[in-house]
Amino acid sequence: MILTVTANAAIDKRYVVERFGVGNVNRVKSCAANAGGKGINVARVASIAGEKMTATGFLGGHSGKFISERVEARGIRSEFVWCEGESRTCINIWDEVNHQQTEFLEPGFSVTEEDCSRLLKKFTSILPECRVVTISGSTPQGAGAALYKSMIRAAREEKKPVLLDTSGKLLEECLLERPTMIKPNIDEIRALTGRPMNSREALLRAARDLHDDGIEIVVISLGGEGSLVSCQEGVYDVKVPKIEAVNTVGCGDSMIAGFAVGMSRGLSMEETIRLASAISAANAMRLETGFFVKEDMEELLPKINIKKIR
């Protein structure tokens, strides 16, 4: 079983418009709502891949009930901590003419020290049942890095690998606890290192440096250009085939899900990289966020180019 943490869950709404105009009345051609937040996307994708999943985090109000119901409808075990307040809604607007996405992300409600203690207690109680842990996204107001750092320590004590996918100061602080894996994109790796990162070689050096500092697996996500991986098995330059991207939101979460699935199944590192890359690319081929079709993934698998540099 894989355990996912979504501390700042949301209802994800996707609006499709013909041409998005700032300051204009924008008529929506279609609208879809789903349970969201990065960790929930991870849980949904890994569930499609065939893994047993448990999702935890904070929820509140009517929006929280909607999120929990959608999670359970996917066959994912819902173990959220309920709080005062209303879970947030995040809006993604897809402009059909200009092929651009615009996002509005609500901050979410505040949590108390007691809420954090309850979530940590629940998280710790589930740990013995799982093989892999993923911690994704931001923390709500009132939590901060202390919550994630406590979770990483608890998982390490249980000898469970932790895949951390967050950014900014939160990522920087959590690195001190040495999660098993991180997956920064170019902007995030620039912020971490303070370097411009204008070449693949510079990015590879940054990945190796982070690995040498104690992060077992460092994956630098390059979107449609693939990824760079530094780990105990070596350093890999990964290229993905060109695809007709429909919705790139959730591709990073899908990659985390792929790595979690590979680790849970005991696959080799190259097999895990191939699986994660194919699932991530397959996610981009479908409108729904944090979703893929197995046939797409299976077609992409042999097309993932993995070059071991050292």
C-alpha positions, 0 to 999 in steps of 0.5 A: 500500500502507498500512503499519500499526504495532501495537507492542502487538498482542494476541489479542482475546477477546470474551465474550458473557454474559447478565448480567455480575456482579462477584464472580459466576460468569459463564457465557459464551454465546459466545466469539470470538478474533481478532488484535487491537491497534489497528493490526491492526484498522486493517489488517483494515478497510482490507483489507476496503475493498480496499487492499493492507496490510502490518502490522508491530510486535512479536510473541512466543510462541504468542499471537504466532503465532496473531496472525500467522496470523490477519493473513495469513489476511486477505491482509495481509502480516505483517512483525512483529519477534519478541521474547522473551515472550508477546503479550498477550490482551485480553478484552471482555465484552458484557452482553446484558441491560444492553448494557454492555461491560467490558474487561480489557487486559493490559500485554504483554511488555517489549522491549529497545533492540535489539528497538526498533532491529530494528523501526525498521530493518524499518519504514524498509525498508518505507516506500518501498513504502507511500503512507500510514503508521498508528501505533496504540495503546500502546508496550510496556514498554521502548519509550516515545515514542522509538520512535514519534517515530523512526518519524514522523521516518523517514516524514517524510523519505520524505514519507509521511503518518503517522496517529497514534492514541494517547493520554496522555503518549505522544500529547503527546510524539509531537505534537512530531514533527508527525504528519500526523493525530491522532484524539483523543476528548473525554477525550484532547483534555481531557487534551491541552489541560487544558480541560473541553471542554463544548461543540462550539464549545470542541472546535472551537477546540481542533482549530483550535489543534492544527492551527495548531500544525502538525498537518495534520489534527485529527479529534476523535472524538465517537462516535455524535455524529460528529466535528469536523475541522480541516485545511488545507481548512477546519473541518468538523462531521460528523454520522452517522445513528443506527444500532443499535450492536452492538459499538462497539469498533474504531470509532476504528480503523475511522475511522483506516482510512477516512482512510488509505484516502482518502489512499491513493486521493487522495480529496478531504478531504470524500470522505475524511471521508465514507468514514471516517465511514461505515466507522466507523459500519458497524463498530458494526453488526457483532459482530466488532471491526475489521470492516465489511460493504461494503453497510452502509458504502455505505448509510451513505455518503449519510447522513453530514452534513458541514457546512463551518464555515469 
